[in-house]
Amino acid sequence: MHSYGAEIQGLIYNAALQAYQARVIFHEAGERITFPVEFTAPISADYATVSRGLALRARALRHRKRGANVARLKDVAEIAAHQGRLSA
């Protein structure tokens, strides 16, 4: 079983879709793994329900090893750019 913390960022309500959208970031073993997720709920839904729904959706994506791994890709790009500056 994996142990990790989840952080929700960029939470918005998309009225056209009647859904909350956010990035859920998992912090594990010194890495940040980011998944964009959506949770359908009315605008009047409480934060605890919305955050739990978003986290569960992201965990399901993580379990299936799907979704965008934006943070890791950004880290790789930053490392590559830094190495390019060192060799120039």
Secondary structure as UniProt FT lines:
FT   STRAND          5..14
FT   TURN            15..18
FT   STRAND          19..28
FT   TURN            29..30
FT   STRAND          31..40
FT   TURN            43..44
FT   HELIX           47..63
FT   TURN            64..65
FT   HELIX           70..87
//
